[in-house]
Amino acid sequence: MIPVPKVVFSQYEALLKEREIPPASHADYKKWLRYYLDFCSKYAELAIKSEQMRLFLKKLRDKKQSTSQCRQAAHAISLYFEMEKHIVATSSQKYPCQDNGDGFTYASLESTVSHVPVAPCIREEATQYQANRHAAYPGQPATTPAHFPQPAWKMRVSQYCEAGYEEKSDSAEWDALLVVLAGEIKVRHYSRKTLQAYAKWARSFQRFLKNKPPQDLSTADVKEYLTYLAVKCKVAASTQNQAFNSLLFLYRHALKREFGELRDVPRAKKSLYIPTVLSRPEIDAILEQLPYPFNLFVKMLFGCGMRLFEGLQLRVRDFNFDDGVLTIHGKGKKDRTVPIPKTITAELKVRIEEAGKLLDQDLAAGFEGVFLDDAVEKKYPKAPKEFIHQWIFPQQSLTLVEETGERRRYHLHETELQDALYHAVRRARIPKKVTAHTFRHSYATHLLQAGYDVRIIQKLLGHASLKTTMIYLHCVPVRTIKEPESPLDF
């Protein structure tokens, strides 16, 4: 949840006292305000802010909030709108990135504030907004370019945290050990997700042993910890195996000692996992409920078989429309190519044109470029501002890098897509557990049903082992070009 500056809460509480709101209700009013501002930061793509208000109240009803609570939330937000103009006027007198001493920038506040007062015709205005979107882009539920990132002056302070190892604990020895662990992971170019997971398990292991000195660790400590996870915590098989692999890496590469043989330790056996697969009508129903650009993003996931982060990290340079080929940068720094779906080629070209227009606006506003991987920028200093390196799905707001004061553009955050997909699946009434990875499963299964060889699918998915791809044979009955028959019937 986004932080709200103390000055806003103090002014808001003063307004509550002025309007003679019972003191016992002040905490609830401020709670609704915090929820609303957090909601606005996630759904800033809506051009008309009354639509945000309508969706916010709808979300409260979906969360089983009572009618009186919804009325109280609406009243709390309407009071906030009254003091809004004063807040914006005050913030505009300060430097756009100035910190007020509570870790919050006025520019990031301005990007979350609604600029439309509450009116009795919210529903009519929201309906007209939906009609305008459909009129501008027939056949698309929400393909207005207005969703494309807002002007460059809207910024948020970077909340980037590389991993939990950077946080100091009560043991300086363990802090130093985790720094060594992070260095071993980085030198192997493992992903940041891997670094976070391994650091999390190392910290958990540290707490379990109550800061036992790292040089005194033994194999018995690992046995005791894994037994604790399996018997007391009752973790899933994948969770227990991840903890085992994390500690194995910690011993071998950070402590520089042999892990030892683990006997009599209950190891969870991973069961056969059959992934969820969607039919084509179900996918179409979900796409109808997704706003732009999330609908285009999901089309890419299903049409190209990408993982979530592979889609988020797509750049302009990855598209080769002449040959109809898309280059995907997969896990473990392994690239692969897949065909670009012909049905969305036109939409992708429009999206790339919009990325170019956004780049022009950002450069005119003093934008320092996009974030690049590793040390590419040191070798090519102009690369962050070049068109080919721009995100296909960029973040709406700029990110302020506190160390340098630069304004940078990051790609769309995964939680935005996940939240939009969550609500779209429920509006479409799909009785399945659907995540972003479900569309990758559906991609592989649909190719199998179309009669494609499993080794071709393995290559398109980027699997190192054919065994991983073979799991899709268990999803649904595969109707190949020729159904198998008994040799007795030949």
Buried (B, 14 or more C-beta within 10 A) or exposed (E): EBBBBEBBBEBBBEBBEEEEBEEEEBEBBBEBBBBBBBBBBBBBBBBBBBBBBBBBBEBBEEEEBEEEBBEBBBBBBEBBBEBBEEBBEEBEEEEBBEBBEEEBBBBBBBBBBBEBEBEEEBEEBBEBBEEBBBEEBEEBBBBBBBBBBBEBBBBBBBEEEEBBBEEEBEBEBBBEBBEBBBEBBEEEEBEBEBBBBBBBBBBBBBEEBEEBEBEEBEBEBBBEBBEEBBEEEEBEBEBBBBBBBBBBBBBEBBBEEEBEEBEEBEEBEEEEEEBBBBBEEBBEBBBEBBBBBBBBBBBBBBBBBBBBBBBBBBBBEBBEEEEEEBBBBBBEEEEBBBEBBEEBEEBBEBBBEBBEEBBEBBEEEEBBBBBBEEEEBEEEEEBBBBEEBBBBBBBBBBBBBEEEEBBBBBBBBEEBBEBBBEBBBEEBEBEEEBBBBBBBBBBBBBBBBEEBEBEEBBEBBBBEEEEEBEBBEEBBEBEEEEEEEEEEEE
